[in-house]
Amino acid sequence: WTQDAIASSPTAPLYDLIDFAGAMYVPVDTNISRLSTGTWTASWWTSLSGAAALQTGKPHRFAIFSGAMLITDGRFINTYDGTGRYAFGALSLF
């Protein structure tokens, strides 16, 4: 990983990056950064209305399934459809 020169680029990315719906998403400890049209949004996940910070110290892995991006957060799986619709804790694994 090499940090780019774009303002607000993540400095401590964790796990995988994913390209989804024309943007790149990068997990950091308790949030997700997003690169869209050449601009980083450092705290993109918590900027969503009602979004809580992701759990610290838990893996935040990505997958794409049925047109949605899945984001792991401990025992929860959150979803984002690329158009602004999202669900927190859409699935809970016990």
Contacts in CASP RR format, 6 or more apart in sequence:
PFRMAT RR
TARGET T0000
AUTHOR 0000-0000-0000
METHOD contacts of the structure
MODEL  1
WTQDAIASSPTAPLYDLIDFAGAMYVPVDTNISRLSTGTWTASWWTSLSG
AAALQTGKPHRFAIFSGAMLITDGRFINTYDGTGRYAFGALSLF
1 13 0 8 1.000
3 9 0 8 1.000
3 10 0 8 1.000
3 11 0 8 1.000
6 35 0 8 1.000
6 38 0 8 1.000
6 39 0 8 1.000
6 40 0 8 1.000
7 39 0 8 1.000
7 40 0 8 1.000
8 33 0 8 1.000
8 39 0 8 1.000
8 40 0 8 1.000
8 41 0 8 1.000
8 42 0 8 1.000
9 33 0 8 1.000
9 35 0 8 1.000
9 40 0 8 1.000
10 26 0 8 1.000
10 28 0 8 1.000
10 33 0 8 1.000
10 40 0 8 1.000
10 42 0 8 1.000
12 28 0 8 1.000
12 29 0 8 1.000
13 26 0 8 1.000
13 27 0 8 1.000
13 28 0 8 1.000
13 33 0 8 1.000
14 27 0 8 1.000
14 28 0 8 1.000
14 29 0 8 1.000
14 59 0 8 1.000
14 60 0 8 1.000
15 27 0 8 1.000
15 59 0 8 1.000
15 60 0 8 1.000
15 61 0 8 1.000
15 62 0 8 1.000
16 27 0 8 1.000
16 61 0 8 1.000
16 62 0 8 1.000
17 24 0 8 1.000
17 25 0 8 1.000
17 26 0 8 1.000
17 62 0 8 1.000
18 24 0 8 1.000
18 25 0 8 1.000
18 62 0 8 1.000
18 64 0 8 1.000
18 69 0 8 1.000
19 25 0 8 1.000
20 62 0 8 1.000
20 64 0 8 1.000
20 69 0 8 1.000
20 80 0 8 1.000
20 82 0 8 1.000
21 69 0 8 1.000
21 82 0 8 1.000
21 83 0 8 1.000
22 36 0 8 1.000
23 34 0 8 1.000
23 35 0 8 1.000
23 36 0 8 1.000
24 34 0 8 1.000
24 35 0 8 1.000
24 36 0 8 1.000
25 32 0 8 1.000
25 33 0 8 1.000
25 34 0 8 1.000
25 35 0 8 1.000
25 44 0 8 1.000
25 62 0 8 1.000
25 69 0 8 1.000
26 32 0 8 1.000
26 33 0 8 1.000
26 34 0 8 1.000
26 35 0 8 1.000
27 54 0 8 1.000
27 60 0 8 1.000
27 61 0 8 1.000
27 62 0 8 1.000
27 71 0 8 1.000
29 54 0 8 1.000
29 56 0 8 1.000
29 57 0 8 1.000
30 53 0 8 1.000
30 54 0 8 1.000
30 55 0 8 1.000
30 56 0 8 1.000
31 42 0 8 1.000
31 43 0 8 1.000
31 44 0 8 1.000
31 45 0 8 1.000
31 46 0 8 1.000
31 53 0 8 1.000
31 54 0 8 1.000
32 44 0 8 1.000
32 45 0 8 1.000
32 54 0 8 1.000
32 60 0 8 1.000
32 71 0 8 1.000
33 40 0 8 1.000
33 41 0 8 1.000
33 42 0 8 1.000
33 43 0 8 1.000
33 44 0 8 1.000
34 40 0 8 1.000
34 41 0 8 1.000
34 44 0 8 1.000
41 47 0 8 1.000
45 51 0 8 1.000
45 53 0 8 1.000
45 54 0 8 1.000
45 71 0 8 1.000
46 52 0 8 1.000
46 53 0 8 1.000
48 84 0 8 1.000
48 86 0 8 1.000
50 88 0 8 1.000
51 86 0 8 1.000
51 88 0 8 1.000
52 88 0 8 1.000
54 60 0 8 1.000
54 71 0 8 1.000
54 73 0 8 1.000
55 73 0 8 1.000
55 74 0 8 1.000
58 72 0 8 1.000
58 73 0 8 1.000
58 74 0 8 1.000
59 72 0 8 1.000
59 74 0 8 1.000
60 71 0 8 1.000
60 72 0 8 1.000
60 73 0 8 1.000
61 71 0 8 1.000
61 72 0 8 1.000
62 69 0 8 1.000
62 70 0 8 1.000
62 71 0 8 1.000
62 72 0 8 1.000
63 69 0 8 1.000
63 70 0 8 1.000
64 70 0 8 1.000
67 81 0 8 1.000
68 79 0 8 1.000
68 80 0 8 1.000
68 81 0 8 1.000
68 82 0 8 1.000
69 79 0 8 1.000
69 80 0 8 1.000
69 81 0 8 1.000
69 82 0 8 1.000
70 77 0 8 1.000
70 78 0 8 1.000
70 79 0 8 1.000
71 77 0 8 1.000
71 78 0 8 1.000
71 79 0 8 1.000
71 80 0 8 1.000
72 78 0 8 1.000
73 89 0 8 1.000
75 92 0 8 1.000
75 93 0 8 1.000
75 94 0 8 1.000
76 88 0 8 1.000
76 89 0 8 1.000
76 90 0 8 1.000
76 91 0 8 1.000
76 92 0 8 1.000
76 93 0 8 1.000
77 89 0 8 1.000
77 90 0 8 1.000
77 91 0 8 1.000
77 92 0 8 1.000
77 93 0 8 1.000
78 86 0 8 1.000
78 87 0 8 1.000
78 88 0 8 1.000
78 89 0 8 1.000
78 90 0 8 1.000
79 86 0 8 1.000
79 87 0 8 1.000
79 90 0 8 1.000
80 86 0 8 1.000
END
